């Protein structure tokens, strides 16, 4: 892959990483604010408790998904550094640039990803 295009992907990956870290910090601040405001105190109504529990579960799921994406971004940045970015980690063929444009941290070509998805089901 040409150097200019590689640098462009690196910039995109770094921006995505920065955005996720900012989102996680904002979620942490929001959680902290809920705790200090007493929102987690014992409620007198079961619906309030259910809503609080639901919010906590959503926060956990979002943080978990963002954590996984953060790992994928870090791996992609490492592949840029070691020169393997843009190559499928399974078959070692080039990953289509349209796929990388849509998902810059992709580590599988579309064929290998399709096979992987078929195996899940």
C-alpha positions as CSV (number, residue, x, y, z in Angstrom):
1,X,0.0,0.0,0.0
2,X,1.3,3.4,-0.9
3,X,2.7,5.5,2.0
4,X,0.2,8.4,1.6
5,X,-2.8,6.1,1.8
6,X,-1.4,4.3,4.7
7,X,-0.9,7.6,6.6
8,X,-4.5,8.5,5.8
9,X,-5.7,5.2,7.4
10,X,-3.5,5.8,10.4
11,X,-4.9,9.2,10.9
12,X,-8.5,7.9,10.7
13,X,-7.7,5.0,13.1
14,X,-6.1,7.5,15.6
15,X,-9.2,9.8,15.4
16,X,-11.5,6.9,15.9
17,X,-9.5,5.7,18.9
18,X,-9.5,9.2,20.4
19,X,-13.3,9.5,19.9
20,X,-13.9,6.2,21.7
21,X,-11.7,7.2,24.6
22,X,-13.5,10.5,24.9
23,X,-16.9,8.7,24.8
24,X,-15.7,6.3,27.6
25,X,-14.6,9.2,29.7
26,X,-17.9,11.0,29.2
27,X,-19.8,7.8,30.2
28,X,-17.6,7.5,33.3
29,X,-18.3,11.2,34.2
30,X,-22.1,10.6,33.7
31,X,-21.9,7.5,35.9
32,X,-20.0,9.4,38.6
33,X,-22.5,12.2,38.4
34,X,-25.4,9.7,38.9
35,X,-23.6,8.3,42.0
36,X,-23.0,11.7,43.6
37,X,-26.5,12.9,42.9
38,X,-27.9,10.0,44.8
39,X,-29.6,8.5,41.8
40,X,-28.4,5.1,42.9
41,X,-30.0,5.4,46.3
42,X,-32.8,3.1,47.3
43,X,-36.0,3.8,45.4
44,X,-39.5,3.5,46.7
45,X,-40.8,2.4,43.3
46,X,-39.8,-0.8,41.5
47,X,-40.1,1.0,38.1
48,X,-37.4,3.5,39.1
49,X,-35.2,0.6,40.2
50,X,-35.8,-1.1,36.9
51,X,-35.0,2.0,34.9
52,X,-31.7,2.5,36.9
53,X,-30.8,-1.1,36.3
54,X,-31.5,-0.8,32.6
55,X,-29.4,2.3,32.3
56,X,-26.5,0.6,34.1
57,X,-26.8,-2.4,31.8
58,X,-26.8,-0.2,28.7
59,X,-23.7,1.6,29.9
60,X,-21.9,-1.7,30.5
61,X,-22.8,-3.0,27.0
62,X,-21.7,0.2,25.3
63,X,-18.4,0.3,27.3
64,X,-17.8,-3.4,26.4
65,X,-18.5,-2.8,22.7
66,X,-16.3,0.3,22.6
67,X,-13.6,-1.7,24.5
68,X,-13.6,-4.3,21.7
69,X,-13.4,-1.7,19.0
70,X,-10.6,0.0,20.9
71,X,-8.7,-3.3,20.8
72,X,-9.3,-3.7,17.1
73,X,-8.1,-0.1,16.5
74,X,-4.9,-0.8,18.5
75,X,-4.3,-4.0,16.5
76,X,-4.8,-2.1,13.2
77,X,-2.3,0.6,14.3
78,X,0.2,-2.1,15.2
79,X,-0.3,-3.7,11.8
80,X,0.5,-0.3,10.2
81,X,3.7,-0.2,12.3
82,X,4.8,-3.7,11.4
83,X,3.9,-3.3,7.7
84,X,1.1,-5.9,7.6
85,X,-1.9,-3.4,7.5
86,X,-4.2,-4.1,4.6
87,X,-3.5,-7.8,4.5
88,X,-5.9,-10.4,5.6
89,X,-4.6,-12.1,8.8
90,X,-6.0,-15.5,7.5
91,X,-5.2,-15.8,3.8
92,X,-2.7,-12.9,3.6
93,X,-4.3,-11.4,0.5
94,X,-4.9,-7.7,0.2
95,X,-8.0,-6.4,1.8
96,X,-10.1,-4.4,-0.7
97,X,-9.7,-0.6,-0.2
98,X,-13.5,-0.2,-0.2
99,X,-13.6,-2.5,2.8
100,X,-10.9,-0.6,4.6
101,X,-12.6,2.7,3.8
102,X,-15.8,1.4,5.4
103,X,-14.0,-0.4,8.3
104,X,-10.5,0.9,8.7
105,X,-9.6,-1.7,11.4
106,X,-10.7,-4.7,9.3
107,X,-8.3,-7.5,9.6
108,X,-10.0,-10.0,7.3
109,X,-10.8,-9.8,3.6
110,X,-14.4,-10.0,2.7
111,X,-14.1,-13.7,1.6
112,X,-12.6,-14.8,4.9
113,X,-15.0,-12.7,6.9
114,X,-17.9,-14.2,5.0
115,X,-16.6,-17.7,5.8
116,X,-16.2,-16.8,9.4
117,X,-19.8,-15.6,9.6
118,X,-21.1,-18.7,8.0
119,X,-19.3,-20.8,10.6
120,X,-21.1,-18.9,13.4
121,X,-24.4,-20.1,12.1
